[in-house]
């Protein structure tokens, strides 16, 4: 996982992005990190995919 992906996942986690309902939006994360919303989505998906591969790949 890249440092940036880890930073985005950590920021999302501590900002309540993964809560139900969400405490923050992707747009708010993007603003906080100085990038676009699609960039945040890409980093989140890539980071999650890498975490899931650690959990589920055998």
TORKE-556050 format. One line per field, with one value per residue (C-alpha): residue number from 1; chain; x, y, z. Coordinates in nm, 3 decimals, always signed. Example, Ala and Ser with C-alpha at 12.3 -4.5 7.8 and 13.67 -1.06 7.14 Angstrom:
% TORKE-556050
i: (1	2)
ch: (A	A)
xx: (+1.230	+1.367)
yy: (-0.450	-0.106)
zz: (+0.780	+0.714)
% end
This chain:
% TORKE-556050
i: (1	2	3	4	5	6	7	8	9	10	11	12	13	14	15	16	17	18	19	20	21	22	23	24	25	26	27	28	29	30	31	32	33	34	35	36	37	38	39	40	41	42	43	44	45	46	47	48	49	50	51	52	53	54	55	56	57	58)
ch: (A	A	A	A	A	A	A	A	A	A	A	A	A	A	A	A	A	A	A	A	A	A	A	A	A	A	A	A	A	A	A	A	A	A	A	A	A	A	A	A	A	A	A	A	A	A	A	A	A	A	A	A	A	A	A	A	A	A)
xx: (+0.000	+0.131	+0.179	-0.089	-0.342	-0.271	-0.309	-0.644	-0.774	-0.660	-0.812	-1.136	-1.148	-1.087	-1.322	-1.611	-1.628	-1.692	-1.963	-2.333	-2.448	-2.125	-1.990	-1.800	-1.831	-1.582	-1.595	-1.507	-1.217	-1.099	-1.109	-0.922	-0.649	-0.633	-0.733	-1.041	-1.325	-1.247	-0.887	-1.011	-1.237	-0.945	-0.717	-0.990	-1.066	-0.701	-0.627	-0.932	-0.846	-0.497	-0.634	-0.889	-0.619	-0.428	-0.740	-0.880	-0.601	-0.469)
yy: (+0.000	+0.343	+0.606	+0.818	+0.534	+0.474	+0.847	+0.858	+0.545	+0.672	+1.015	+0.858	+0.627	+0.897	+1.138	+0.894	+0.817	+0.448	+0.511	+0.457	+0.718	+0.881	+1.162	+1.303	+1.280	+1.196	+1.559	+1.673	+1.427	+1.555	+1.914	+1.824	+1.646	+1.894	+1.659	+1.587	+1.359	+1.105	+1.090	+1.014	+0.741	+0.587	+0.590	+0.444	+0.162	+0.078	+0.076	-0.133	-0.378	-0.423	-0.475	-0.726	-0.917	-0.953	-1.091	-1.313	-1.424	-1.765)
zz: (+0.000	-0.083	+0.184	+0.017	+0.016	+0.384	+0.457	+0.277	+0.453	+0.792	+0.736	+0.616	+0.917	+1.178	+0.999	+1.022	+0.651	+0.720	+0.981	+0.904	+0.836	+0.727	+0.943	+0.644	+0.267	-0.004	-0.112	+0.241	+0.251	-0.084	+0.038	+0.357	+0.161	-0.126	-0.406	-0.617	-0.509	-0.786	-0.660	-0.308	-0.445	-0.634	-0.330	-0.107	-0.351	-0.408	-0.036	+0.046	-0.234	-0.085	+0.265	+0.137	-0.051	+0.278	+0.445	+0.172	-0.065	+0.019)
% end
